[in-house]
Structure formats: C-alpha cells, structure tokens
Amino acid sequence: MYSTEPEDKKQFRQEFDRFYGRFAKLYDWTVKIFPVWRNWISQAIPHIVGPKVLEVSFGTGYLLTQYANNFETCGIDYNWELTCIAKRNLEANHVQAAIQQADIEHLPYRAETFNTVVNTMAFSGCPNGRRAMAEIYRVLQGNGRFVLIDINYPENRNWVGMKLARFWASTGDIIRDMGQLFSQAKFHYVEKEVGGFGTVHLYVATKIG
Ligand SMILES: C[S@@+](CC[C@H](N)C(=O)[O-])C[C@H]1O[C@@H](n2cnc3c(N)ncnc32)[C@H](O)[C@@H]1O
C-alpha cells in the first residue's frame, strides 16, 4: 500500500521543483484564500518549543507568519520562487525569520542547533525519506522535537480518505510507513489525524539517544 521511493531521486526533485516554480504565485494565493489548508498546517503551532526553531520547506511562508516572531526562527525551502514570495510575505507581516534556499537533505546548520524542526505538507515530496529524517535528527538538540504534518492513509480506512490519499499518491506524493522511519531515525513519536477525512496526520516526534 505504501509508495516506493523513485530510483532517480535527482530527477524527481527537479520535476517537483519545476512544478513549484511554475505555480508559485498560484500556490501563494491558494494558501491565502482557502482556510482549510491553513487550518491543517496551523495544527503544528501549539507543539513548537523554542527558543530555536527551524521550518523546513516553508513554501510561501504562511505558517512562519503565524509563529516566527515568538522564537529565534530560521527556515529553508528548495524552491527559489517560493523563497522570494515567502520573504515578501514575512516583510508584509513584519515577521522576522532567517530564511534561505536549501535542500532538506543538506541542511546548512550545525548539529544540535534547534529545539524544534517544523515541516508541513512537504515530507511526502522528499524522494529520500531516510536521508531527510537523518538531517532533521542531526540539527535537533537532544530531546528536540520534529513537528510534522503530512498526508497518509486514515487509520479507519474510510472510503473518502482512502480515495483522497490515493489521489495524493497519484500526483507523485510518496506515502510512507512513518512509524518505521521515525524508529529507524531514533525518534519517539505520537500521531494524530487532524483533517482531510483522516488523511492529514500530525506527528510530534522527540529525538532520543
Ligand atoms: C506542498 S508545499 C508545502 C509548503 C508549506 N510547508 C505549506 O504547508 O504550505 C511543499 C514544499 O516543499 C518544498 N520542497 C520540495 N523539495 C524540497 C527539498 N528537497 N528541500 C526543501 N524543501 C523542499 C517545496 O519547494 C515546497 O515549498
């Protein structure tokens, strides 16, 4: 039932990046106009602990505008167009965050820097889940948190949710056994379904070891 990762990870990353580049403005307006997406990703906010927070794959920066001023916040995103839009959105909302373009698989920070890493609706677009998880683990301090919101199958396998999850998978999203990934990376985690007929999952994972 779970997706397999693409063999050509570089090509997969570039295709997704081209897509985000082409539709960056539309993506910005979609997040601004439709409350449902904002409601889903905002479920991460109560789980963020500081002082040092990193948001990975911030997109147009909506979530950053909601919490970044409360912490020492950094952010990275792979896509150049989205990073430029996010910078403008932060400025317009008088929000301070040190954001830059970078790859989740090569985070430009020292080990054990952050208390929390946040990632919303993006992990299923990472072609190498183990590598991305290992990088997030590396930059977290001991007992630090990885707060993740992403698509997965609903636990009760309801018809609408299953159709929705399969639709996401058909668009290229990689739906994974997240429990296995968290355990391999030495995270303890709790999981909750927060929307989308059980397809939008919140994971709060704590770094152990
Ligand atoms: C569906 S969007 C989610 C954006 C935002 N987090 C939100 O919830 O609206 C996926 C994001 O992942 C980013 N992304 C894709 N590949 C990435 C990579 N290798 N490293 C960092 N970010 C990446 C994209 O540029 C895009 O901003």
The ligand as a Tripos MOL2 file, in Angstrom:
@<TRIPOS>MOLECULE
LIG
   27    29     1     0     0
SMALL
NO_CHARGES

@<TRIPOS>ATOM
      1 C1          3.2020   21.3120   -0.7670 C.3       1 LIG1
      2 S1          4.4590   22.5100   -0.4550 S.3       1 LIG1
      3 C2          4.2060   22.8410    1.2840 C.3       1 LIG1
      4 C3          4.6460   24.2280    1.6530 C.3       1 LIG1
      5 C4          4.2800   24.6650    3.0800 C.3       1 LIG1
      6 N1          5.0060   23.9190    4.0720 N.3       1 LIG1
      7 C5          2.7940   24.5690    3.3110 C.2       1 LIG1
      8 O1          2.3640   23.7700    4.1590 O.co2     1 LIG1
      9 O2          2.0380   25.2830    2.6480 O.co2     1 LIG1
     10 C6          5.9550   21.5580   -0.4820 C.3       1 LIG1
     11 C7          7.2020   22.4030   -0.2550 C.3       1 LIG1
     12 O3          8.3440   21.5530   -0.1560 O.3       1 LIG1
     13 C8          9.4360   22.2240   -0.7760 C.3       1 LIG1
     14 N2         10.4920   21.2570   -1.1170 N.ar      1 LIG1
     15 C9         10.4450   20.3310   -2.0940 C.ar      1 LIG1
     16 N3         11.6090   19.6490   -2.1320 N.ar      1 LIG1
     17 C10        12.3910   20.1460   -1.1360 C.ar      1 LIG1
     18 C11        13.7090   19.8630   -0.6920 C.ar      1 LIG1
     19 N4         14.4450   18.9070   -1.2680 N.pl3     1 LIG1
     20 N5         14.2030   20.5700    0.3410 N.ar      1 LIG1
     21 C12        13.4530   21.5440    0.9190 C.ar      1 LIG1
     22 N6         12.1960   21.8600    0.5400 N.ar      1 LIG1
     23 C13        11.6720   21.1740   -0.4960 C.ar      1 LIG1
     24 C14         8.7900   22.8790   -1.9780 C.3       1 LIG1
     25 O4          9.6100   23.8660   -2.5450 O.3       1 LIG1
     26 C15         7.5030   23.3920   -1.3720 C.3       1 LIG1
     27 O5          7.6830   24.6560   -0.7990 O.3       1 LIG1
@<TRIPOS>BOND
     1     1     2 1
     2     2     3 1
     3     2    10 1
     4     3     4 1
     5     4     5 1
     6     5     6 1
     7     5     7 1
     8     7     8 2
     9     7     9 1
    10    10    11 1
    11    11    12 1
    12    11    26 1
    13    12    13 1
    14    13    14 1
    15    13    24 1
    16    14    15 ar
    17    14    23 ar
    18    15    16 ar
    19    16    17 ar
    20    17    18 ar
    21    17    23 ar
    22    18    19 1
    23    18    20 ar
    24    20    21 ar
    25    21    22 ar
    26    22    23 ar
    27    24    25 1
    28    24    26 1
    29    26    27 1
@<TRIPOS>SUBSTRUCTURE
     1 LIG1         1 GROUP 0 **** ****
